[in-house]
Amino acid sequence: MLLDTASLYFRAYFGVPDSVRAPDGTPVNAVRGLLDFIDRLVKDHRPDHLVACMDADWRPHWRVELIPSYKAHRVAEERPAGPDEEEVPDTLSPQVPVIEAVLDALGIARVGVAGYEADDVIGTYTARATGPVDIVTGDRDLYQLVDDARGVRVLYPVKGVGTLNLVDEAALRKKYGVDGGGYADLALLRGDPSDGLPGVPGIGEKTAAKLLAEFGDLAGIQAAVGDPKAKLTPTQRKRLTEAAPYLAVAPKVVRVADDVPLPDTGTALPHGPRDAGALDALAARWGLGGSLQRLLTTLTT
């Protein structure tokens, strides 16, 4: 089980009231919400391995070089010497180090790799997996990894952190008309304002799905643009021709990496805390109460 950790703690932050606070009054709604979420996931799915995948760089330079608008609207401060600072709610930022410390004390593997997003870490673990994989994320970008033949599916939160949609290839075909392998092509054609991806002007989700059904994949669509006999309307041909520079670079930006240099980290689900003393101190300092205790009970039973 691979957790898109930032996606999940954002959901926890907005799904749990900020009246959930530490003894000193500091909000800990994201911390406790994420712990409750992990507890529910472990109870319901009993994974053998669990990895909290992190954004070591939420806006990698190599993606921005290809598409400068990539996530540009989320930048709070540009940093030439390192990852740009992301715009994050004031009361969420201080909770992230607490989340990281608690995960470490619990012994839940926490993996981020310099120069890569959590999506890329997830993509690489998925590529290397020898058995079924559950990816837990609120980010549709990871639908591209869904693969029934390999047992790869996405668990997508639809209400707070309590209700999950199971996304397999049948679900993708029903909603988008593509399978997992086709989702990245659909996404780059359609564009995604939340990620600053322009897409092809005038090609929405339904048109993108029809083009993929007709021509198979992005390469097939691009070949059709150069074939006068291909079944493209003059407007579609014009729009795709004009978008050729974008389409030449978009696949590298949209498709998650599967070759990230992962650290040699044990990923087995822990059955007790790695550092009980540190965990007790964190529980007392941040008032983690029942959320942490429930997860500990789940891990040890």
N, C-alpha and C positions, 0 to 999 in steps of 0.2 A: 504494500500500500504506500503510495507516494502522495504526500500532502503538498499542495501549492500553498505554502504557509501564509504568505502575505495576503493572498486572496481570502484565505479563511479568517485571518485575524481582522481584516477589514470588515468582513461580514459579521464577525462576533462583535466588533466595536459598534456597528450600527444596529445590531440586533439585540444587544443587551443594554439596559439603561445605564447612563453614566452615574446614576446614584449608587451603583456597586463600586465601593471605594475601600481603600486600605485604611488602617487605623488612623493614619495621619491626614486622611481626606483625599488622597490622590486617587483618581479613577483607575480601576483595574478591570473594567468591563471587558476589554479585549482579551486580557489574560485569562480571566475566569471563563469567558465564553469559549475561548479556544480549548481550554482544558475540558470543558463539558462536551465540546464537539468531539475531541479525540476519545474521550471516554465512551461516547455513543458509538463511534466508529469501531473501536476495538471490541466492544460488547456485541455489536451486530455482525461484524465481519471476521473477527479473530484472525487477523493477518499474521503470517509467520515473520514477516519483515515489515518495518515501518520507518519511513524516512521523511523528516520534515525538510522539504527542499526550500532553499532561501534564494532571494535576489541579492547576490553579491554585487551585481550591477544591474539595476532595473532598466537602464537605457544604454546598452552597450554601444560604444563608439563605432564599432564596425557596422552596426545596423544604421546608425545616424548618418554615417558617411554615404550610405547608399540611398536613404530616404531621409533628408534632413528634418522633415515634419514628424518623424516617428516619436510619439509621446511628448512632443515639444510643449504642448499645452499644459503638461503636468509638472514642468520644471519650476522649482521654487528658486533655485540658484545654480548657475552654471559653474562648474569647477574644472578648470583646465588640467589640473594634476590628478584628477580622480573622477569617480562617478558623480554626475550631477545630483543635486539634492532634490528629492521628490517632494511635491506639495502634499503634506499629510496633516490631518487635523491636529491641533496643538496638544490635545490630551491623549492622542494615540502614540505619537513619537516616543514619549518617555516609557510607554509600556512595552515597546519592542525589546529593549535589553532585558527586561524582566522575563518576557516570554522565552528569550534565548537562554537565560540562566536556569529557568525552571526545566526546560527541555533537557539541558545538559545534566542537571542534577538527577533528573528522572532516568537518564540513560537512553533517551530517544535520539536516534541518529539525527543530526542537524547538518545539512550539507549545502554549502554555497561555494561557487567557484569564481574567482576573479575574472571579470570580463564577460560573464554570462548571467542570464536571467534564470530564475527558478524553472521556467518552462524548458530551458535547455538541459538542466540537470535532470528533470523528469524525462525528457526525451532520451537522454543517454542511458539512464537506468532502465527505461522501457526497452530500448534496443538490446541491452545486455541480458534482460531477464530470460530465464529458462522456464518460467511457469507463468500462470495468470497474473495480471497486474490490475489493481484498482487505482485510478488517479482521482484524487478528491480535489476539486477546483470549482470556483465560480467564474472561471475564464473559458469562454467557448473556444479560444484558440487551440486548446488542447484536444478538441474533438478530432483533430487531424491524426491523433495517435490511436484512435479506436480501431481495433482489429479483432474481429470475432475469431479468426483462425488461430490467433495467438492468445486469446482470452484477455485482451486489453479492453477495458471499458472505463468510462468516466462516471463518477458519482458527483452530480451537480446539485448544490444546495439551491432550493427554490423558496424556502421560507425560513429566515433566520439561519440557525444552524441545526434545525431539527428534522427537516424534511428534505430528502434527496431524490433526484431523478436519476435513474440508471440509464445511461446513454450507451447503447450498442449500435451496431451498423443498421439494424432494423429501424431504430429510433431516428438515426440520421437520415436514412432514405425517406422515411415518412415525413420528416419536417423540412429537409433541405434538398432531397432528391439526389444526394451523393452518399458515398460511403466514407469511411475515415480517410482513406487515401486521397479522396477528391475534395475534402473539406478545405484544405489550405488553398487550393486553386479557386474554389468558390469565394473564400474570404478575401483573397487579394484582388479578384475581379470586382467584387462588391464594394470593397473598402471597409474601413472601420474607424469612424470618427473618434472613438474612445482611445484608439492607439495612434491617431494621427496618420492613418493610411488613406490616401485619397481614392484608391480604386480607379476603375475606368469610368469617366463621366458618362452618365446615361445608362450604365449597365448595373442594374440592381440585382437583388438576390435571385429573383425568379428568372430573369433573363440569363444570369450567370449559370443557373442550374440547367436551363434549356440548352445553352451552348455546350456545357460539359456533357449533357446527355447525347447531344448530336455528334460531338467531335472527340469525346473521350477524356481529354485532359487539356491543360494549358498549351502544351506543345501541339496538340491536334488543332486547337483553336487558332494558334499562330500560323500553322501551316495552311489552314483554311483561308486566312486573310490573304495569302499570296496565291490562292487558287481561284481563278475567276468562276469556276464551275461550282464552288462550294456554296451551300445554302446559307448565305449571310445576306441580310438586307444591306442596301447601300449605306444606311446610317450606321449600322453595326460595324461594317467594314471600315468606315471612316474613323469611327471612335477608337476601334482597336488599333488601327494604323497610327493614329495620333498618340496613342498611349504606349507605343512600342518601347520608348526609353524607360518608362515606369515598369512595364512588364518584364523587361530584361533584368531588373534588379530586385523586384518585389519578392520572387520566390525565396531568395536567400534571407530576406528580412522576415517573412511570414512563417516559413517552415522552421520548426524548432531544430536546434542542433542535436545530433545523436553521437557526437564524438568528443564530448567535453572530458577533459582530464580529471576524472573523479578521484578524490582521495581514497586511500585504503582505510575505509571506515566500516566497522561492524554495524550491520543494519538489523540484526535480529530484534524482535519485539522484546523489551526488557520485562522481566517478571518480578522486579523489585528495583528500588532506586539505586542509581550508581553511587550517589553521595547523599546518604540519609541526613547527615548533619547539615549540609548546605541546604537541602530541601526543607528541613525544619526551620532553619533561619529565614529562608525565603517565604515560607508559609506564614510565619509570625510577622515579618516585616510588612508583607503586602496583604495580609488578611485573606489568604486564598481558600481557607475554610473547606466547606463541603466539596467544592469543585475539585480541589487537589485530592482530597481524601477519597472521593468516589473513583477517580482515575487510579489511584494507588490500589484500591480494593480490586478493581477490575484487572489490573496488571498482575496482581498476586494470586488471583483465583483461576 
